[in-house]
Amino acid sequence: MAAVEQRFQRKPETTMHFIALSYAIESATGNQLSASTLKRLWGYVNNIPAPRVTSLDILSQYVGHKSFRAFCEWLRAKTVETSAFFQTSYLIPEELTPGTLVELGWEPDRLVRVEYLGGQNFRVIESRNSKLQKGDVFEASSLMTGYPLCLSGVLRDGKLTSPFVGGKKGGLTIVRTVTV
């Protein structure tokens, strides 16, 4: 997807972006991929079946390769940087004092206020537009803007839930301590 976004010169984030990308792909390759197919491929809709090889072939052609198989072979042969330093705002739980309040936010309009309990543990004390609920307890080793909140599970009413991700599409937009 990164190669397509680079050629398209933006990350598609709205319906209009996906429509424009659909036209750009058709113009460059002569093949159609609908905006709804592109939304599924980018994970902007909940129904995410495995992509069809024909769709992947068209995307590969858009970025200059004969087929998806040729694109994969090119990726394997290419020297890829697998690690890098980066800039972000972050909190490391062990550097906090128990009782510290932290706000976490992500799009669209999600805001969760948590209390640091010690170790790597947090309790949700307020939740706006999030699936996390007041009283939920979770463990997080770090909290960084630009990266999703990935939790192996949430302790809710004495039971562990399945894994949870907040900010899946753009990562956390707010990570800050709060004074009362």
CORDA-V546085 format. One record per residue. N is the residue number from 1. PSI is psi as a letter, one per 30 degrees, with the letter a starting at -180 (NA if undefined). OMEGA is omega in whole degrees, -180 to 180 (none if undefined). Layout:
n:N psi:PSI omega:OMEGA
n:N psi:PSI omega:OMEGA
//
This chain:
n:1 psi:e omega:-179
n:2 psi:e omega:180
n:3 psi:e omega:178
n:4 psi:e omega:179
n:5 psi:e omega:179
n:6 psi:e omega:179
n:7 psi:e omega:-179
n:8 psi:f omega:179
n:9 psi:g omega:174
n:10 psi:l omega:173
n:11 psi:k omega:-180
n:12 psi:k omega:-176
n:13 psi:f omega:180
n:14 psi:l omega:177
n:15 psi:e omega:180
n:16 psi:e omega:177
n:17 psi:e omega:-178
n:18 psi:e omega:176
n:19 psi:e omega:179
n:20 psi:e omega:178
n:21 psi:e omega:178
n:22 psi:e omega:178
n:23 psi:e omega:-180
n:24 psi:e omega:179
n:25 psi:e omega:180
n:26 psi:e omega:179
n:27 psi:e omega:-176
n:28 psi:e omega:-172
n:29 psi:f omega:-174
n:30 psi:g omega:180
n:31 psi:k omega:-178
n:32 psi:k omega:165
n:33 psi:k omega:-177
n:34 psi:l omega:177
n:35 psi:e omega:180
n:36 psi:e omega:175
n:37 psi:e omega:179
n:38 psi:e omega:177
n:39 psi:e omega:178
n:40 psi:e omega:-179
n:41 psi:e omega:-180
n:42 psi:f omega:178
n:43 psi:g omega:-179
n:44 psi:f omega:173
n:45 psi:l omega:-174
n:46 psi:e omega:-179
n:47 psi:j omega:-175
n:48 psi:i omega:175
n:49 psi:l omega:178
n:50 psi:k omega:-179
n:51 psi:k omega:177
n:52 psi:k omega:179
n:53 psi:e omega:179
n:54 psi:e omega:177
n:55 psi:e omega:179
n:56 psi:e omega:176
n:57 psi:e omega:-179
n:58 psi:e omega:177
n:59 psi:e omega:179
n:60 psi:e omega:177
n:61 psi:e omega:180
n:62 psi:e omega:-179
n:63 psi:g omega:170
n:64 psi:g omega:180
n:65 psi:l omega:-176
n:66 psi:e omega:-175
n:67 psi:l omega:177
n:68 psi:e omega:178
n:69 psi:e omega:179
n:70 psi:e omega:178
n:71 psi:e omega:179
n:72 psi:e omega:178
n:73 psi:e omega:177
n:74 psi:e omega:178
n:75 psi:e omega:180
n:76 psi:e omega:-178
n:77 psi:f omega:-177
n:78 psi:k omega:174
n:79 psi:j omega:-178
n:80 psi:k omega:175
n:81 psi:k omega:-176
n:82 psi:f omega:177
n:83 psi:l omega:-179
n:84 psi:l omega:171
n:85 psi:l omega:-178
n:86 psi:l omega:179
n:87 psi:k omega:177
n:88 psi:l omega:170
n:89 psi:k omega:-177
n:90 psi:l omega:173
n:91 psi:k omega:174
n:92 psi:j omega:-173
n:93 psi:e omega:-176
n:94 psi:f omega:178
n:95 psi:f omega:179
n:96 psi:l omega:175
n:97 psi:k omega:177
n:98 psi:k omega:-177
n:99 psi:f omega:179
n:100 psi:k omega:176
n:101 psi:k omega:-179
n:102 psi:k omega:173
n:103 psi:k omega:177
n:104 psi:k omega:180
n:105 psi:l omega:175
n:106 psi:l omega:-178
n:107 psi:k omega:-7
n:108 psi:j omega:171
n:109 psi:h omega:177
n:110 psi:k omega:177
n:111 psi:k omega:180
n:112 psi:k omega:175
n:113 psi:k omega:-178
n:114 psi:l omega:175
n:115 psi:k omega:178
n:116 psi:k omega:-176
n:117 psi:f omega:-174
n:118 psi:l omega:-176
n:119 psi:c omega:176
n:120 psi:g omega:-171
n:121 psi:k omega:-180
n:122 psi:k omega:175
n:123 psi:k omega:178
n:124 psi:k omega:177
n:125 psi:f omega:177
n:126 psi:k omega:-179
n:127 psi:k omega:178
n:128 psi:j omega:176
n:129 psi:g omega:-179
n:130 psi:l omega:175
n:131 psi:f omega:173
n:132 psi:k omega:-177
n:133 psi:l omega:176
n:134 psi:k omega:-179
n:135 psi:f omega:177
n:136 psi:k omega:177
n:137 psi:k omega:179
n:138 psi:l omega:179
n:139 psi:k omega:178
n:140 psi:k omega:-178
n:141 psi:f omega:176
n:142 psi:l omega:179
n:143 psi:j omega:-174
n:144 psi:k omega:173
n:145 psi:k omega:179
n:146 psi:f omega:-180
n:147 psi:k omega:-177
n:148 psi:l omega:171
n:149 psi:j omega:-178
n:150 psi:j omega:-177
n:151 psi:k omega:-180
n:152 psi:f omega:177
n:153 psi:l omega:180
n:154 psi:k omega:176
n:155 psi:j omega:-177
n:156 psi:k omega:179
n:157 psi:h omega:177
n:158 psi:g omega:-180
n:159 psi:k omega:179
n:160 psi:k omega:178
n:161 psi:l omega:171
n:162 psi:l omega:180
n:163 psi:l omega:-178
n:164 psi:k omega:172
n:165 psi:k omega:175
n:166 psi:k omega:-179
n:167 psi:h omega:-177
n:168 psi:e omega:-174
n:169 psi:e omega:-177
n:170 psi:g omega:-179
n:171 psi:l omega:178
n:172 psi:k omega:176
n:173 psi:f omega:179
n:174 psi:k omega:171
n:175 psi:j omega:-177
n:176 psi:k omega:173
n:177 psi:l omega:-176
n:178 psi:k omega:173
n:179 psi:k omega:-176
n:180 psi:NA omega:none
//
